[in-house]
Structures are given as structure tokens and as C-alpha cells.
């Protein structure tokens, strides 16, 4: 969360698009960052927004910063609805946190990548799945069927994006590899 906050501070997006709403915690967190920076708003997309979660999000003090879109994040009509909520020249950051299969994340990257502003990021979360494969409650195919694989493949075929870890300036320790659930997650739009 701290690392994500540093990216939001660096990019200062006008819009943060998040796929995968679940209970709404990350939407509220992103909305709080928008409020703290005095810029931006959040669009949350989920295939199903449960009524009790919708009610809680809409009752939250930061609800004015959040727009909910219900439907599959890769359905053309949902992608178009999200696109229609973004005004021309707004700076956009996208976070993909819905279905974590490689195929689904690749489809999200293709759908939402064009919305990302040059210099901003599209983030494919939870690539740690590959490291967890074989443990209880996981699937063997997670070694290849995960968001990190999708991000690497997408970056290799779309020259507008580069896998690029954002600068995280506060590391005074001797650890050179960061501890994360989001390895190979940050795709920076360079063109």
C-alpha cells in the first residue's frame, strides 16, 4: 500500500481505474489518496458488486470520489463505459485486480492500456501467484497462469509500455530486491 501510494503521489492521476472491487477497501484507499492530494477520483469495475458492498461504498464519507461500474472488466460495453467516464487530457492510472488468470489479465491490459497516460502506469497485481504454486489452496498452473506472465508478454509485444519498477526512494536497508505480492506488475506507458 505504501509503494502504491508513492506511485499515486508521483503520477498524480486525475483518474484511477481499478478492476476488481470485492469489498471496496482498495477503492476507499485510493479515494483517500485522491483526497489527500486534492486531485483525482476512482472508477471501480467488478463483474458483480454485491448489494451490501455497494451500500457500504456508497455510504462511505469518500463516496464522492468513487464511481462504480458493474460488469465484466473485459466486456466491450464495460470498457466503453469506463472510457466515457474519462475526460480528454485527464491523467489516468490503471490497477488490474480482478480475475488473475494470464488470459484475463492480457485482455484487461489490451482493453485498458490505451487509457493510460504517457508517464503513468497500468499495474497487474498479485503476480506472486507464481511463487505460491504448489502450496495448499493453489493450483499448479499458477507457475505460468498469472498476472506477471501476462505483464511480461504484454510489454514484449506493445512498445508503448515497458515493465518498469517505479522509483521507491525510501530504502535505507541492504535489501536490493523488494518484498512484494506484485512482482513484474508495473507497466509504464512510455509512448
Secondary structure, DSSP 8 states (H G I E B T S, - for coil): -HHHHHHHHHH--SEEEEE--TTSHHHHHHHHHHHHHT--EEEEEES---HHHHHHHHHSTTGGGEEEEES-TTSHHHHHHHHHTS-TT--EEEEE-S--SHHHHHHHHHHHHTTS-TT-EEEE--TTHHHHTTSTT--GGGGTSSHHHHHHHHHHH-TTEEE---------SS--S---S-TT-EEEE--
